[in-house]
Amino acid sequence: MNSSKQVNVINRRELMAGVAAITAMAAVMGSRSAHAQEGTLAWWDHFQPLAELHERMWANYAAESGGVPVEHTVMNPSDMMQSLQLAFRSGEAPDVASIPDSLAVISQLLRAGRFASLTDAVSLDKPVQREALFDGMHIVDGEVYSFPIFSFRWHTTALWFHKQMLEEAGMDPDAGPRDWDQIAAAAQATTGNGRYGLLLPIQFTGRMEAHLDDLAQMAGGVGPIDWRTGQYTFAGDQYVEALEFLLSFQENGTLHPASSSLDARQGRVRWAAGEAAMFTDGPWNSGSLASNMPDVIDGIGVVTNPMRSAGSTMQVGPAAGTFWVTEQSQMREQASELLAMMTTDEYYVALAERMDQPPLDLSAVERADVHETYRTIVREYPETVRLAPEPLIRNPDIAQVYAQMRTVSPGLGEIIQGAFAGAVPDIRATLQEYQDAMTAERDRAISVARENGAQVSVDDWIFENWEQGTDFAPDQYS
Amino acid sequence: MARTAPMGSRTQLVQQLWRDRYIYLFLLPSTALFALYTLWPIGVSIYFSMLDWSGFEQAGRFIGFANYKELANDRLFWNAFRNTVTFMVLAVPLRVGLALLLAILLNQALPFSRVFRTAIFLPVVTTAAILGVVMRFILDPTSGPVNLALLQSGILDQPVNFLGQSGVALYTAVGVWVWKWLGITLIYWLAALQTVPKDLYEAARIDGASGWQRIVYITLPLLTPFTIIITLITVVEATNVFDLMLTLTNGGPFYATEVIDIFVYRQAFASNTPRLGYASAASLFFGICVIALALLQLIILRRIRQKPAETE
């Protein structure tokens, strides 16, 4: 009797020891799951639409001799940067990461030694690949650190519309509205019975900033920086007129009233549901509609460059590297092998079929099985999107200026939001204030960088040989 | 003697420590956790606030009080400060007062009072972030039930963009926050009301006091100690509205609802060039202001409580 009692009864001390042991085990298991398992490559990115494609490729790679499994984490862009900040400091960085941020942050990370160069497993010898690589951006001291998988030839401001709604309003549903007057007329004609002409994702300030940059250029502007003078152009007529044009939809009641509290994803859903006739979005709208609202996409039309004045072009800088191997990675070779899989013709076709940002090789879109809206939109990019100069390529010390440059607030996106909310009564004066603040901040950053030994000046932003409407070729940097 | 006295007291101290060793042993875990999760972050934040640091480099550059000097001239920081104070000034009296009113009502033997208590408490257990998203649908200018009700009842002829107009958004956020947390304050008040002796009401009723007089001369004076603590808790809670505000308005439109929490988050993580040092300085500065406010509140309320005693 006694012996059985001793076996079955747990005393207080044993209970405490048991709880402590369970807690310790949970802590150890928790810390392991926070990072990739031994022998597994950790990959963080923000490309949800590409997840299935990549995970399929990686599964094949893992099955090969010498391959390793990939632990894939897809994050929101804002969470991603926060996670990377903490991960780099705590030694928990993934082997490969995408950087959903500006060139300033990428060059800052590159300068801080956070990335490792790629091994010989990556070979970038196709013309379209060689043309996309630049010193200071992708190459440092002759070593390739990253490469873009997407083309630079795209922009965010295509006009998407419900063909039937335009047809009912007596407009040509195949051509779509193609200038400011036609868009305004289409908005007026389609507004009524609880439906609105246009929906804009005003709560997403980054998107609205991109829209205004694009619209100002479609109206003949040179972009945020005039490369002939190196000066910011936010107070120029094109910016003011483009913003006034957008505001006119609110003034005449054709803008969806919920626009100011909707971001791009929410806006897309409500526009697709028929609450508005037109919506501004990038080429990925095709992919998003095809996967989430397949019944809607065939009734959708798109104008790649709405409001385009004769001969106007978009000036877009070189595409930054998409994925970066971190310096904390112990699997550089395997990471490079995985990245090499993203340089093939088959990959570019598969990438095009996701209908997200266009692939580095735009011709892959013609070979791919994509929706007609995606083909239409991408087909126009080579004609209307031009490669702008990038000061960092001519002078690598510019990275130090980028690292010092702080965000100017309110930014362009916030000013747009403020104008719609009635908090910006004088648009031109506010844009002028923003332009002056940007200039002052750049001057301050240049001055700090110079104090730290960088050989930089505001002249680094001047490219006298730049011509609007042409690609700025690599040989023009010299 | 001069040498032996300290020795004696030291021995006494050691003996006392040994005698109370189990007290210290049991205090150790909570002390360690407090040091680890409260004192250490505060200390590190003070150090960070003196750095120029994006968080991507291994270490920042020490710049002394430069972040604090910059804060003093940052109009968006002061805008966030003003929004936080406005939020607090509007939301705290509303939440505390409304909850008291409801508590007095629901403390009576009314029909369905338990149902009402549950209904008012329900938003408390809902996640603030989810609530923020849901409220965006409810307050939507075109399809939201609030606007539809206002339009169909003829109160309005145009929908109100509750979250999209800079002059309305902060007040809307106050309303949502008060509604969300009203239930917990109601519970505090209901608990406090149980401490008021029933015989006082009985005596007052016999003396012919009206319902209003019983509230003013019995209930409210006896609830004063609870008022202090409930208000203090609510003030502190009103400065921590990050999750609700981020999902409800993200600080917009045009910074109209940007409270300090959102300002700090934007500087530390959501900016093109993150500034952990500057964000730390902003959060510390505001933390000191909240502590000062709480102390001021305690001093004022104590004075108010002492006055009747002094006059007696």
HADDOCK unambig.tbl for C-alpha pairs under 7 A between the chains (distance, minus, plus):
assign (segid A and resid 78 and name CA) (segid B and resid 270 and name CA) 6.18 0.50 0.50
assign (segid A and resid 82 and name CA) (segid B and resid 269 and name CA) 5.60 0.50 0.50
assign (segid A and resid 85 and name CA) (segid B and resid 55 and name CA) 5.69 0.50 0.50
assign (segid A and resid 85 and name CA) (segid B and resid 56 and name CA) 5.47 0.50 0.50
assign (segid A and resid 88 and name CA) (segid B and resid 56 and name CA) 6.99 0.50 0.50
assign (segid A and resid 89 and name CA) (segid B and resid 58 and name CA) 6.29 0.50 0.50
assign (segid A and resid 101 and name CA) (segid B and resid 272 and name CA) 6.81 0.50 0.50
assign (segid A and resid 102 and name CA) (segid B and resid 272 and name CA) 6.52 0.50 0.50
assign (segid A and resid 105 and name CA) (segid B and resid 273 and name CA) 6.49 0.50 0.50
assign (segid A and resid 109 and name CA) (segid B and resid 56 and name CA) 6.57 0.50 0.50
assign (segid A and resid 112 and name CA) (segid B and resid 57 and name CA) 5.94 0.50 0.50
assign (segid A and resid 257 and name CA) (segid B and resid 141 and name CA) 6.19 0.50 0.50
assign (segid A and resid 257 and name CA) (segid B and resid 142 and name CA) 6.77 0.50 0.50
assign (segid A and resid 258 and name CA) (segid B and resid 140 and name CA) 6.31 0.50 0.50
assign (segid A and resid 258 and name CA) (segid B and resid 141 and name CA) 5.80 0.50 0.50
assign (segid A and resid 258 and name CA) (segid B and resid 142 and name CA) 6.75 0.50 0.50
assign (segid A and resid 260 and name CA) (segid B and resid 164 and name CA) 5.07 0.50 0.50
assign (segid A and resid 261 and name CA) (segid B and resid 163 and name CA) 6.40 0.50 0.50
assign (segid A and resid 261 and name CA) (segid B and resid 164 and name CA) 5.46 0.50 0.50
assign (segid A and resid 406 and name CA) (segid B and resid 273 and name CA) 5.61 0.50 0.50
assign (segid A and resid 407 and name CA) (segid B and resid 271 and name CA) 6.49 0.50 0.50
assign (segid A and resid 407 and name CA) (segid B and resid 272 and name CA) 5.93 0.50 0.50
assign (segid A and resid 407 and name CA) (segid B and resid 273 and name CA) 6.13 0.50 0.50
assign (segid A and resid 414 and name CA) (segid B and resid 254 and name CA) 5.58 0.50 0.50
assign (segid A and resid 415 and name CA) (segid B and resid 254 and name CA) 7.00 0.50 0.50
assign (segid A and resid 417 and name CA) (segid B and resid 253 and name CA) 6.14 0.50 0.50
assign (segid A and resid 417 and name CA) (segid B and resid 254 and name CA) 5.82 0.50 0.50
assign (segid A and resid 418 and name CA) (segid B and resid 253 and name CA) 6.24 0.50 0.50
assign (segid A and resid 418 and name CA) (segid B and resid 254 and name CA) 4.58 0.50 0.50
assign (segid A and resid 421 and name CA) (segid B and resid 164 and name CA) 6.40 0.50 0.50
assign (segid A and resid 421 and name CA) (segid B and resid 165 and name CA) 5.00 0.50 0.50
assign (segid A and resid 421 and name CA) (segid B and resid 166 and name CA) 5.51 0.50 0.50
assign (segid A and resid 421 and name CA) (segid B and resid 253 and name CA) 6.30 0.50 0.50
assign (segid A and resid 422 and name CA) (segid B and resid 166 and name CA) 7.00 0.50 0.50
assign (segid A and resid 423 and name CA) (segid B and resid 166 and name CA) 6.69 0.50 0.50
